[in-house]
Amino acid sequence: PETHENRYPALELLRLAIPRRVYTDNHIRVIAAACRNIYERREEITHGYRITFEAPILRHFTVELEKI
């Protein structure tokens, strides 16, 4: 938003967009295994990242992060 304040949604969702005709079933299996691994370790993952720099537009492509 114009205020540059972060907005936190009621649900934390992730969109995984997969281009057609690019990835095979094996690629998708690897992605699924990685997602499952993260989910199973969710209690062990105790740190996140803070934004230290963001571009005025499209910050998700140019953001710089710091581990917290």
N, CA, C and O atoms as a Tripos MOL2 file, in Angstrom:
@<TRIPOS>MOLECULE
protein
  272   271    68     0     0
PROTEIN
NO_CHARGES

@<TRIPOS>ATOM
      1 N           0.8160   -1.2100    0.0000 N.3       1 PRO1
      2 CA          0.0000    0.0000    0.0000 C.3       1 PRO1
      3 C           0.8520    1.2630    0.0000 C.2       1 PRO1
      4 O           2.0720    1.1990    0.1510 O.2       1 PRO1
      5 N           0.2250    2.3690   -0.1650 N.am      2 GLU2
      6 CA          0.9500    3.6430   -0.2300 C.3       2 GLU2
      7 C           1.6720    3.9750    1.0620 C.2       2 GLU2
      8 O           2.6480    4.7250    1.0420 O.2       2 GLU2
      9 N           1.2200    3.4390    2.1810 N.am      3 THR3
     10 CA          1.8490    3.7190    3.4750 C.3       3 THR3
     11 C           3.1230    2.9180    3.6880 C.2       3 THR3
     12 O           3.8800    3.2040    4.6150 O.2       3 THR3
     13 N           3.3690    1.9360    2.8630 N.am      4 HIS4
     14 CA          4.5090    1.0220    2.9780 C.3       4 HIS4
     15 C           4.4580    0.1930    4.2580 C.2       4 HIS4
     16 O           5.4770   -0.3550    4.6790 O.2       4 HIS4
     17 N           3.3050    0.0980    4.8690 N.am      5 GLU5
     18 CA          3.1190   -0.7530    6.0450 C.3       5 GLU5
     19 C           2.7350   -2.1520    5.5710 C.2       5 GLU5
     20 O           1.9440   -2.3030    4.6400 O.2       5 GLU5
     21 N           3.2900   -3.1570    6.2080 N.am      6 ASN6
     22 CA          2.9310   -4.5250    5.8580 C.3       6 ASN6
     23 C           1.5050   -4.8160    6.2840 C.2       6 ASN6
     24 O           1.0590   -4.3840    7.3470 O.2       6 ASN6
     25 N           0.7980   -5.5520    5.4450 N.am      7 ARG7
     26 CA         -0.5460   -6.0050    5.7760 C.3       7 ARG7
     27 C          -0.4700   -7.5090    5.9930 C.2       7 ARG7
     28 O           0.1310   -8.2270    5.1950 O.2       7 ARG7
     29 N          -1.0680   -7.9750    7.0540 N.am      8 TYR8
     30 CA         -1.0310   -9.3920    7.3830 C.3       8 TYR8
     31 C          -2.4140   -9.9900    7.1820 C.2       8 TYR8
     32 O          -3.3620   -9.5820    7.8530 O.2       8 TYR8
     33 N          -2.5490  -10.9430    6.2780 N.am      9 PRO9
     34 CA         -3.8590  -11.5280    5.9970 C.3       9 PRO9
     35 C          -4.3040  -12.4680    7.1100 C.2       9 PRO9
     36 O          -3.4940  -12.9050    7.9270 O.2       9 PRO9
     37 N          -5.5890  -12.7720    7.1330 N.am     10 ALA10
     38 CA         -6.1240  -13.7090    8.1250 C.3      10 ALA10
     39 C          -5.5470  -15.1090    7.9060 C.2      10 ALA10
     40 O          -5.3200  -15.8420    8.8690 O.2      10 ALA10
     41 N          -5.3120  -15.4780    6.6580 N.am     11 LEU11
     42 CA         -4.7300  -16.7810    6.3360 C.3      11 LEU11
     43 C          -3.3730  -16.5840    5.6730 C.2      11 LEU11
     44 O          -3.2130  -15.7120    4.8180 O.2      11 LEU11
     45 N          -2.4040  -17.3900    6.0660 N.am     12 GLU12
     46 CA         -1.0930  -17.3710    5.4280 C.3      12 GLU12
     47 C          -1.1000  -18.4330    4.3400 C.2      12 GLU12
     48 O          -0.9480  -19.6200    4.6310 O.2      12 GLU12
     49 N          -1.2730  -18.0260    3.1040 N.am     13 LEU13
     50 CA         -1.3550  -18.9580    1.9890 C.3      13 LEU13
     51 C          -0.1770  -18.7640    1.0460 C.2      13 LEU13
     52 O           0.4250  -17.6920    0.9830 O.2      13 LEU13
     53 N           0.1310  -19.8170    0.3230 N.am     14 LEU14
     54 CA          1.2020  -19.7940   -0.6640 C.3      14 LEU14
     55 C           0.6250  -20.2460   -1.9920 C.2      14 LEU14
     56 O          -0.1030  -21.2360   -2.0550 O.2      14 LEU14
     57 N           0.9470  -19.5270   -3.0410 N.am     15 ARG15
     58 CA          0.5040  -19.9240   -4.3740 C.3      15 ARG15
     59 C           1.7060  -20.4900   -5.1030 C.2      15 ARG15
     60 O           2.7440  -19.8380   -5.2140 O.2      15 ARG15
     61 N           1.5590  -21.6980   -5.5920 N.am     16 LEU16
     62 CA          2.6210  -22.3420   -6.3530 C.3      16 LEU16
     63 C           2.1580  -22.4110   -7.8000 C.2      16 LEU16
     64 O           1.3460  -23.2660   -8.1530 O.2      16 LEU16
     65 N           2.6650  -21.5250   -8.6290 N.am     17 ALA17
     66 CA          2.2890  -21.4800  -10.0450 C.3      17 ALA17
     67 C           3.2960  -22.3000  -10.8380 C.2      17 ALA17
     68 O           4.4990  -22.0470  -10.7760 O.2      17 ALA17
     69 N           2.8030  -23.2740  -11.5750 N.am     18 ILE18
     70 CA          3.6640  -24.1750  -12.3370 C.3      18 ILE18
     71 C           3.3450  -24.0210  -13.8210 C.2      18 ILE18
     72 O           2.2270  -24.3190  -14.2400 O.2      18 ILE18
     73 N           4.2980  -23.5660  -14.6170 N.am     19 PRO19
     74 CA          4.0370  -23.4310  -16.0540 C.3      19 PRO19
     75 C           3.7580  -24.7900  -16.6980 C.2      19 PRO19
     76 O           4.4020  -25.7900  -16.3800 O.2      19 PRO19
     77 N           2.8020  -24.8030  -17.5940 N.am     20 ARG20
     78 CA          2.5010  -26.0530  -18.2920 C.3      20 ARG20
     79 C           3.6080  -26.3770  -19.2910 C.2      20 ARG20
     80 O           4.3180  -25.4890  -19.7640 O.2      20 ARG20
     81 N           3.7380  -27.6530  -19.5980 N.am     21 ARG21
     82 CA          4.6760  -28.1630  -20.6050 C.3      21 ARG21
     83 C           6.1340  -27.8260  -20.3010 C.2      21 ARG21
     84 O           6.9680  -27.7910  -21.2050 O.2      21 ARG21
     85 N           6.4350  -27.5830  -19.0420 N.am     22 VAL22
     86 CA          7.8160  -27.2670  -18.6780 C.3      22 VAL22
     87 C           8.3730  -28.3160  -17.7260 C.2      22 VAL22
     88 O           9.5040  -28.7730  -17.8890 O.2      22 VAL22
     89 N           7.5800  -28.6940  -16.7370 N.am     23 TYR23
     90 CA          8.0480  -29.6080  -15.7080 C.3      23 TYR23
     91 C           7.4270  -30.9870  -15.8720 C.2      23 TYR23
     92 O           6.2740  -31.1210  -16.2800 O.2      23 TYR23
     93 N           8.2130  -32.0110  -15.5480 N.am     24 THR24
     94 CA          7.7340  -33.3880  -15.6330 C.3      24 THR24
     95 C           7.1480  -33.8120  -14.2910 C.2      24 THR24
     96 O           7.2230  -33.0780  -13.3060 O.2      24 THR24
     97 N           6.5650  -35.0040  -14.2670 N.am     25 ASP25
     98 CA          6.0390  -35.5550  -13.0150 C.3      25 ASP25
     99 C           7.1330  -35.6610  -11.9610 C.2      25 ASP25
    100 O           6.8800  -35.4470  -10.7750 O.2      25 ASP25
    101 N           8.3410  -35.9880  -12.3880 N.am     26 ASN26
    102 CA          9.4420  -36.1050  -11.4250 C.3      26 ASN26
    103 C           9.7750  -34.7590  -10.7920 C.2      26 ASN26
    104 O          10.0730  -34.6980   -9.5990 O.2      26 ASN26
    105 N           9.7300  -33.6920  -11.5650 N.am     27 HIS27
    106 CA          9.9560  -32.3630  -10.9960 C.3      27 HIS27
    107 C           8.9170  -32.0690   -9.9170 C.2      27 HIS27
    108 O           9.2550  -31.5750   -8.8410 O.2      27 HIS27
    109 N           7.6620  -32.3730  -10.2070 N.am     28 ILE28
    110 CA          6.5770  -32.1050   -9.2600 C.3      28 ILE28
    111 C           6.7440  -32.9580   -8.0020 C.2      28 ILE28
    112 O           6.4620  -32.4910   -6.8990 O.2      28 ILE28
    113 N           7.1940  -34.1890   -8.1570 N.am     29 ARG29
    114 CA          7.4320  -35.0550   -6.9850 C.3      29 ARG29
    115 C           8.5110  -34.4630   -6.0760 C.2      29 ARG29
    116 O           8.3810  -34.5060   -4.8530 O.2      29 ARG29
    117 N           9.5590  -33.9180   -6.6590 N.am     30 VAL30
    118 CA         10.6260  -33.2930   -5.8680 C.3      30 VAL30
    119 C          10.0760  -32.0850   -5.1130 C.2      30 VAL30
    120 O          10.3850  -31.9000   -3.9360 O.2      30 VAL30
    121 N           9.2730  -31.2720   -5.7720 N.am     31 ILE31
    122 CA          8.6680  -30.1070   -5.1200 C.3      31 ILE31
    123 C           7.7550  -30.5520   -3.9860 C.2      31 ILE31
    124 O           7.7780  -29.9690   -2.9020 O.2      31 ILE31
    125 N           6.9480  -31.5860   -4.2340 N.am     32 ALA32
    126 CA          6.0430  -32.0970   -3.1980 C.3      32 ALA32
    127 C           6.8320  -32.6290   -2.0050 C.2      32 ALA32
    128 O           6.4440  -32.4050   -0.8580 O.2      32 ALA32
    129 N           7.9300  -33.3260   -2.2620 N.am     33 ALA33
    130 CA          8.7600  -33.8560   -1.1730 C.3      33 ALA33
    131 C           9.3700  -32.7140   -0.3590 C.2      33 ALA33
    132 O           9.4430  -32.7990    0.8670 O.2      33 ALA33
    133 N           9.8060  -31.6530   -1.0300 N.am     34 ALA34
    134 CA         10.3740  -30.5000   -0.3210 C.3      34 ALA34
    135 C           9.3160  -29.8160    0.5410 C.2      34 ALA34
    136 O           9.5900  -29.4400    1.6810 O.2      34 ALA34
    137 N           8.1100  -29.6540    0.0020 N.am     35 CYS35
    138 CA          7.0180  -29.0440    0.7810 C.3      35 CYS35
    139 C           6.6720  -29.9060    1.9860 C.2      35 CYS35
    140 O           6.4350  -29.3910    3.0780 O.2      35 CYS35
    141 N           6.6440  -31.2070    1.7870 N.am     36 ARG36
    142 CA          6.3460  -32.1160    2.8980 C.3      36 ARG36
    143 C           7.4310  -32.0310    3.9690 C.2      36 ARG36
    144 O           7.1280  -32.0200    5.1620 O.2      36 ARG36
    145 N           8.6820  -31.9700    3.5490 N.am     37 ASN37
    146 CA          9.8020  -31.8610    4.4840 C.3      37 ASN37
    147 C           9.6820  -30.5990    5.3280 C.2      37 ASN37
    148 O           9.8760  -30.6390    6.5430 O.2      37 ASN37
    149 N           9.3670  -29.4920    4.6930 N.am     38 ILE38
    150 CA          9.1960  -28.2310    5.4300 C.3      38 ILE38
    151 C           8.0370  -28.3510    6.4110 C.2      38 ILE38
    152 O           8.1490  -27.9290    7.5620 O.2      38 ILE38
    153 N           6.9310  -28.9220    5.9620 N.am     39 TYR39
    154 CA          5.7650  -29.0730    6.8350 C.3      39 TYR39
    155 C           6.1000  -29.9400    8.0480 C.2      39 TYR39
    156 O           5.7050  -29.6170    9.1690 O.2      39 TYR39
    157 N           6.8220  -31.0300    7.8320 N.am     40 GLU40
    158 CA          7.1710  -31.9290    8.9330 C.3      40 GLU40
    159 C           8.1420  -31.2760    9.9180 C.2      40 GLU40
    160 O           8.1630  -31.6480   11.0910 O.2      40 GLU40
    161 N           8.9430  -30.3140    9.4640 N.am     41 ARG41
    162 CA          9.9090  -29.6330   10.3330 C.3      41 ARG41
    163 C           9.4030  -28.2860   10.8270 C.2      41 ARG41
    164 O          10.1830  -27.5000   11.3660 O.2      41 ARG41
    165 N           8.1200  -28.0020   10.6590 N.am     42 ARG42
    166 CA          7.5740  -26.6740   10.9550 C.3      42 ARG42
    167 C           7.8150  -26.2370   12.3870 C.2      42 ARG42
    168 O           7.9550  -25.0400   12.6370 O.2      42 ARG42
    169 N           7.8670  -27.1620   13.3390 N.am     43 GLU43
    170 CA          8.1110  -26.7960   14.7360 C.3      43 GLU43
    171 C           9.5820  -26.4620   14.9770 C.2      43 GLU43
    172 O           9.9030  -25.7200   15.9060 O.2      43 GLU43
    173 N          10.4710  -26.9990   14.1530 N.am     44 GLU44
    174 CA         11.9070  -26.7630   14.3060 C.3      44 GLU44
    175 C          12.3530  -25.4620   13.6370 C.2      44 GLU44
    176 O          13.3850  -24.8990   14.0000 O.2      44 GLU44
    177 N          11.5940  -24.9960   12.6840 N.am     45 ILE45
    178 CA         11.9520  -23.7840   11.9520 C.3      45 ILE45
    179 C          11.4890  -22.6000   12.7920 C.2      45 ILE45
    180 O          10.3050  -22.2610   12.8100 O.2      45 ILE45
    181 N          12.4360  -21.9750   13.4860 N.am     46 THR46
    182 CA         12.0780  -20.9610   14.4820 C.3      46 THR46
    183 C          12.5190  -19.5510   14.1080 C.2      46 THR46
    184 O          12.3030  -18.6200   14.8840 O.2      46 THR46
    185 N          13.1220  -19.3710   12.9570 N.am     47 HIS47
    186 CA         13.5570  -18.0280   12.5770 C.3      47 HIS47
    187 C          12.9130  -17.6370   11.2510 C.2      47 HIS47
    188 O          12.4090  -18.4740   10.5020 O.2      47 HIS47
    189 N          12.9510  -16.3660   10.9990 N.am     48 GLY48
    190 CA         12.4110  -15.8450    9.7480 C.3      48 GLY48
    191 C          13.3450  -14.7910    9.1960 C.2      48 GLY48
    192 O          14.5350  -14.7710    9.5090 O.2      48 GLY48
    193 N          12.8010  -13.9220    8.3790 N.am     49 TYR49
    194 CA         13.5930  -12.8770    7.7410 C.3      49 TYR49
    195 C          12.8800  -11.5380    7.8420 C.2      49 TYR49
    196 O          11.6510  -11.4700    7.8460 O.2      49 TYR49
    197 N          13.6700  -10.4780    7.9240 N.am     50 ARG50
    198 CA         13.1550   -9.1130    7.9670 C.3      50 ARG50
    199 C          13.5800   -8.4230    6.6680 C.2      50 ARG50
    200 O          14.6920   -8.6250    6.1810 O.2      50 ARG50
    201 N          12.6950   -7.6230    6.1270 N.am     51 ILE51
    202 CA         13.0030   -6.8740    4.9120 C.3      51 ILE51
    203 C          13.9080   -5.6980    5.2760 C.2      51 ILE51
    204 O          13.5610   -4.8770    6.1260 O.2      51 ILE51
    205 N          15.0800   -5.6230    4.6220 N.am     52 THR52
    206 CA         16.0000   -4.5080    4.8560 C.3      52 THR52
    207 C          15.9750   -3.5030    3.7120 C.2      52 THR52
    208 O          16.3270   -2.3380    3.9030 O.2      52 THR52
    209 N          15.5660   -3.9380    2.5380 N.am     53 PHE53
    210 CA         15.4210   -3.0350    1.3960 C.3      53 PHE53
    211 C          14.3110   -3.5560    0.5130 C.2      53 PHE53
    212 O          14.1860   -4.7610    0.2950 O.2      53 PHE53
    213 N          13.5000   -2.6310    0.0020 N.am     54 GLU54
    214 CA         12.4690   -2.9980   -0.9620 C.3      54 GLU54
    215 C          12.3390   -1.8970   -1.9960 C.2      54 GLU54
    216 O          12.4160   -0.7120   -1.6730 O.2      54 GLU54
    217 N          12.1440   -2.2970   -3.2300 N.am     55 ALA55
    218 CA         11.9310   -1.3300   -4.3030 C.3      55 ALA55
    219 C          10.5360   -0.7230   -4.1640 C.2      55 ALA55
    220 O           9.6580   -1.3290   -3.5490 O.2      55 ALA55
    221 N          10.3270    0.4490   -4.7200 N.am     56 PRO56
    222 CA          9.0130    1.0840   -4.6050 C.3      56 PRO56
    223 C           7.8910    0.2610   -5.2370 C.2      56 PRO56
    224 O           6.7500    0.3030   -4.7770 O.2      56 PRO56
    225 N           8.2170   -0.4840   -6.2850 N.am     57 ILE57
    226 CA          7.2150   -1.3540   -6.9060 C.3      57 ILE57
    227 C           7.8090   -2.7470   -7.0680 C.2      57 ILE57
    228 O           9.0230   -2.9010   -7.2020 O.2      57 ILE57
    229 N           6.9650   -3.7400   -7.0550 N.am     58 LEU58
    230 CA          7.3680   -5.1440   -7.2220 C.3      58 LEU58
    231 C           8.4510   -5.5550   -6.2320 C.2      58 LEU58
    232 O           9.4620   -6.1390   -6.6230 O.2      58 LEU58
    233 N           8.2470   -5.2570   -4.9680 N.am     59 ARG59
    234 CA          9.2700   -5.5340   -3.9590 C.3      59 ARG59
    235 C           9.5900   -7.0130   -3.8380 C.2      59 ARG59
    236 O          10.7060   -7.3700   -3.4580 O.2      59 ARG59
    237 N           8.6370   -7.8830   -4.1520 N.am     60 HIS60
    238 CA          8.8870   -9.3110   -4.0010 C.3      60 HIS60
    239 C           9.9370   -9.8250   -4.9850 C.2      60 HIS60
    240 O          10.4460  -10.9320   -4.8080 O.2      60 HIS60
    241 N          10.2720   -9.0510   -6.0130 N.am     61 PHE61
    242 CA         11.3180   -9.4540   -6.9430 C.3      61 PHE61
    243 C          12.6810   -8.8820   -6.5630 C.2      61 PHE61
    244 O          13.7090   -9.4490   -6.9320 O.2      61 PHE61
    245 N          12.7050   -7.7770   -5.8380 N.am     62 THR62
    246 CA         13.9690   -7.0790   -5.5920 C.3      62 THR62
    247 C          14.2880   -6.9050   -4.1170 C.2      62 THR62
    248 O          15.2070   -6.1610   -3.7720 O.2      62 THR62
    249 N          13.5660   -7.5590   -3.2590 N.am     63 VAL63
    250 CA         13.7150   -7.3750   -1.8210 C.3      63 VAL63
    251 C          15.0710   -7.8980   -1.3250 C.2      63 VAL63
    252 O          15.6040   -8.8720   -1.8550 O.2      63 VAL63
    253 N          15.6110   -7.2380   -0.3070 N.am     64 GLU64
    254 CA         16.8040   -7.7230    0.3890 C.3      64 GLU64
    255 C          16.3750   -8.0760    1.8020 C.2      64 GLU64
    256 O          15.6450   -7.3230    2.4460 O.2      64 GLU64
    257 N          16.8360   -9.2350    2.2860 N.am     65 LEU65
    258 CA         16.3830   -9.7590    3.5690 C.3      65 LEU65
    259 C          17.5310   -9.9280    4.5470 C.2      65 LEU65
    260 O          18.6900  -10.0690    4.1540 O.2      65 LEU65
    261 N          17.1880   -9.9100    5.8280 N.am     66 GLU66
    262 CA         18.1360  -10.1540    6.9160 C.3      66 GLU66
    263 C          17.5300  -11.2220    7.8250 C.2      66 GLU66
    264 O          16.3560  -11.1500    8.1860 O.2      66 GLU66
    265 N          18.3320  -12.1990    8.1850 N.am     67 LYS67
    266 CA         17.8540  -13.2720    9.0590 C.3      67 LYS67
    267 C          17.5970  -12.7410   10.4670 C.2      67 LYS67
    268 O          18.4140  -11.9970   11.0100 O.2      67 LYS67
    269 N          16.4620  -13.1210   11.0600 N.am     68 ILE68
    270 CA         16.1570  -12.6960   12.4370 C.3      68 ILE68
    271 C          16.0130  -13.9030   13.3370 C.2      68 ILE68
    272 O          15.7570  -13.7550   14.5320 O.2      68 ILE68
@<TRIPOS>BOND
     1     1     2 1
     2     2     3 1
     3     3     4 2
     4     3     5 am
     5     5     6 1
     6     6     7 1
     7     7     8 2
     8     7     9 am
     9     9    10 1
    10    10    11 1
    11    11    12 2
    12    11    13 am
    13    13    14 1
    14    14    15 1
    15    15    16 2
    16    15    17 am
    17    17    18 1
    18    18    19 1
    19    19    20 2
    20    19    21 am
    21    21    22 1
    22    22    23 1
    23    23    24 2
    24    23    25 am
    25    25    26 1
    26    26    27 1
    27    27    28 2
    28    27    29 am
    29    29    30 1
    30    30    31 1
    31    31    32 2
    32    31    33 am
    33    33    34 1
    34    34    35 1
    35    35    36 2
    36    35    37 am
    37    37    38 1
    38    38    39 1
    39    39    40 2
    40    39    41 am
    41    41    42 1
    42    42    43 1
    43    43    44 2
    44    43    45 am
    45    45    46 1
    46    46    47 1
    47    47    48 2
    48    47    49 am
    49    49    50 1
    50    50    51 1
    51    51    52 2
    52    51    53 am
    53    53    54 1
    54    54    55 1
    55    55    56 2
    56    55    57 am
    57    57    58 1
    58    58    59 1
    59    59    60 2
    60    59    61 am
    61    61    62 1
    62    62    63 1
    63    63    64 2
    64    63    65 am
    65    65    66 1
    66    66    67 1
    67    67    68 2
    68    67    69 am
    69    69    70 1
    70    70    71 1
    71    71    72 2
    72    71    73 am
    73    73    74 1
    74    74    75 1
    75    75    76 2
    76    75    77 am
    77    77    78 1
    78    78    79 1
    79    79    80 2
    80    79    81 am
    81    81    82 1
    82    82    83 1
    83    83    84 2
    84    83    85 am
    85    85    86 1
    86    86    87 1
    87    87    88 2
    88    87    89 am
    89    89    90 1
    90    90    91 1
    91    91    92 2
    92    91    93 am
    93    93    94 1
    94    94    95 1
    95    95    96 2
    96    95    97 am
    97    97    98 1
    98    98    99 1
    99    99   100 2
   100    99   101 am
   101   101   102 1
   102   102   103 1
   103   103   104 2
   104   103   105 am
   105   105   106 1
   106   106   107 1
   107   107   108 2
   108   107   109 am
   109   109   110 1
   110   110   111 1
   111   111   112 2
   112   111   113 am
   113   113   114 1
   114   114   115 1
   115   115   116 2
   116   115   117 am
   117   117   118 1
   118   118   119 1
   119   119   120 2
   120   119   121 am
   121   121   122 1
   122   122   123 1
   123   123   124 2
   124   123   125 am
   125   125   126 1
   126   126   127 1
   127   127   128 2
   128   127   129 am
   129   129   130 1
   130   130   131 1
   131   131   132 2
   132   131   133 am
   133   133   134 1
   134   134   135 1
   135   135   136 2
   136   135   137 am
   137   137   138 1
   138   138   139 1
   139   139   140 2
   140   139   141 am
   141   141   142 1
   142   142   143 1
   143   143   144 2
   144   143   145 am
   145   145   146 1
   146   146   147 1
   147   147   148 2
   148   147   149 am
   149   149   150 1
   150   150   151 1
   151   151   152 2
   152   151   153 am
   153   153   154 1
   154   154   155 1
   155   155   156 2
   156   155   157 am
   157   157   158 1
   158   158   159 1
   159   159   160 2
   160   159   161 am
   161   161   162 1
   162   162   163 1
   163   163   164 2
   164   163   165 am
   165   165   166 1
   166   166   167 1
   167   167   168 2
   168   167   169 am
   169   169   170 1
   170   170   171 1
   171   171   172 2
   172   171   173 am
   173   173   174 1
   174   174   175 1
   175   175   176 2
   176   175   177 am
   177   177   178 1
   178   178   179 1
   179   179   180 2
   180   179   181 am
   181   181   182 1
   182   182   183 1
   183   183   184 2
   184   183   185 am
   185   185   186 1
   186   186   187 1
   187   187   188 2
   188   187   189 am
   189   189   190 1
   190   190   191 1
   191   191   192 2
   192   191   193 am
   193   193   194 1
   194   194   195 1
   195   195   196 2
   196   195   197 am
   197   197   198 1
   198   198   199 1
   199   199   200 2
   200   199   201 am
   201   201   202 1
   202   202   203 1
   203   203   204 2
   204   203   205 am
   205   205   206 1
   206   206   207 1
   207   207   208 2
   208   207   209 am
   209   209   210 1
   210   210   211 1
   211   211   212 2
   212   211   213 am
   213   213   214 1
   214   214   215 1
   215   215   216 2
   216   215   217 am
   217   217   218 1
   218   218   219 1
   219   219   220 2
   220   219   221 am
   221   221   222 1
   222   222   223 1
   223   223   224 2
   224   223   225 am
   225   225   226 1
   226   226   227 1
   227   227   228 2
   228   227   229 am
   229   229   230 1
   230   230   231 1
   231   231   232 2
   232   231   233 am
   233   233   234 1
   234   234   235 1
   235   235   236 2
   236   235   237 am
   237   237   238 1
   238   238   239 1
   239   239   240 2
   240   239   241 am
   241   241   242 1
   242   242   243 1
   243   243   244 2
   244   243   245 am
   245   245   246 1
   246   246   247 1
   247   247   248 2
   248   247   249 am
   249   249   250 1
   250   250   251 1
   251   251   252 2
   252   251   253 am
   253   253   254 1
   254   254   255 1
   255   255   256 2
   256   255   257 am
   257   257   258 1
   258   258   259 1
   259   259   260 2
   260   259   261 am
   261   261   262 1
   262   262   263 1
   263   263   264 2
   264   263   265 am
   265   265   266 1
   266   266   267 1
   267   267   268 2
   268   267   269 am
   269   269   270 1
   270   270   271 1
   271   271   272 2
@<TRIPOS>SUBSTRUCTURE
     1 PRO1         2 RESIDUE 1 A PRO
     2 GLU2         6 RESIDUE 1 A GLU
     3 THR3        10 RESIDUE 1 A THR
     4 HIS4        14 RESIDUE 1 A HIS
     5 GLU5        18 RESIDUE 1 A GLU
     6 ASN6        22 RESIDUE 1 A ASN
     7 ARG7        26 RESIDUE 1 A ARG
     8 TYR8        30 RESIDUE 1 A TYR
     9 PRO9        34 RESIDUE 1 A PRO
    10 ALA10       38 RESIDUE 1 A ALA
    11 LEU11       42 RESIDUE 1 A LEU
    12 GLU12       46 RESIDUE 1 A GLU
    13 LEU13       50 RESIDUE 1 A LEU
    14 LEU14       54 RESIDUE 1 A LEU
    15 ARG15       58 RESIDUE 1 A ARG
    16 LEU16       62 RESIDUE 1 A LEU
    17 ALA17       66 RESIDUE 1 A ALA
    18 ILE18       70 RESIDUE 1 A ILE
    19 PRO19       74 RESIDUE 1 A PRO
    20 ARG20       78 RESIDUE 1 A ARG
    21 ARG21       82 RESIDUE 1 A ARG
    22 VAL22       86 RESIDUE 1 A VAL
    23 TYR23       90 RESIDUE 1 A TYR
    24 THR24       94 RESIDUE 1 A THR
    25 ASP25       98 RESIDUE 1 A ASP
    26 ASN26      102 RESIDUE 1 A ASN
    27 HIS27      106 RESIDUE 1 A HIS
    28 ILE28      110 RESIDUE 1 A ILE
    29 ARG29      114 RESIDUE 1 A ARG
    30 VAL30      118 RESIDUE 1 A VAL
    31 ILE31      122 RESIDUE 1 A ILE
    32 ALA32      126 RESIDUE 1 A ALA
    33 ALA33      130 RESIDUE 1 A ALA
    34 ALA34      134 RESIDUE 1 A ALA
    35 CYS35      138 RESIDUE 1 A CYS
    36 ARG36      142 RESIDUE 1 A ARG
    37 ASN37      146 RESIDUE 1 A ASN
    38 ILE38      150 RESIDUE 1 A ILE
    39 TYR39      154 RESIDUE 1 A TYR
    40 GLU40      158 RESIDUE 1 A GLU
    41 ARG41      162 RESIDUE 1 A ARG
    42 ARG42      166 RESIDUE 1 A ARG
    43 GLU43      170 RESIDUE 1 A GLU
    44 GLU44      174 RESIDUE 1 A GLU
    45 ILE45      178 RESIDUE 1 A ILE
    46 THR46      182 RESIDUE 1 A THR
    47 HIS47      186 RESIDUE 1 A HIS
    48 GLY48      190 RESIDUE 1 A GLY
    49 TYR49      194 RESIDUE 1 A TYR
    50 ARG50      198 RESIDUE 1 A ARG
    51 ILE51      202 RESIDUE 1 A ILE
    52 THR52      206 RESIDUE 1 A THR
    53 PHE53      210 RESIDUE 1 A PHE
    54 GLU54      214 RESIDUE 1 A GLU
    55 ALA55      218 RESIDUE 1 A ALA
    56 PRO56      222 RESIDUE 1 A PRO
    57 ILE57      226 RESIDUE 1 A ILE
    58 LEU58      230 RESIDUE 1 A LEU
    59 ARG59      234 RESIDUE 1 A ARG
    60 HIS60      238 RESIDUE 1 A HIS
    61 PHE61      242 RESIDUE 1 A PHE
    62 THR62      246 RESIDUE 1 A THR
    63 VAL63      250 RESIDUE 1 A VAL
    64 GLU64      254 RESIDUE 1 A GLU
    65 LEU65      258 RESIDUE 1 A LEU
    66 GLU66      262 RESIDUE 1 A GLU
    67 LYS67      266 RESIDUE 1 A LYS
    68 ILE68      270 RESIDUE 1 A ILE
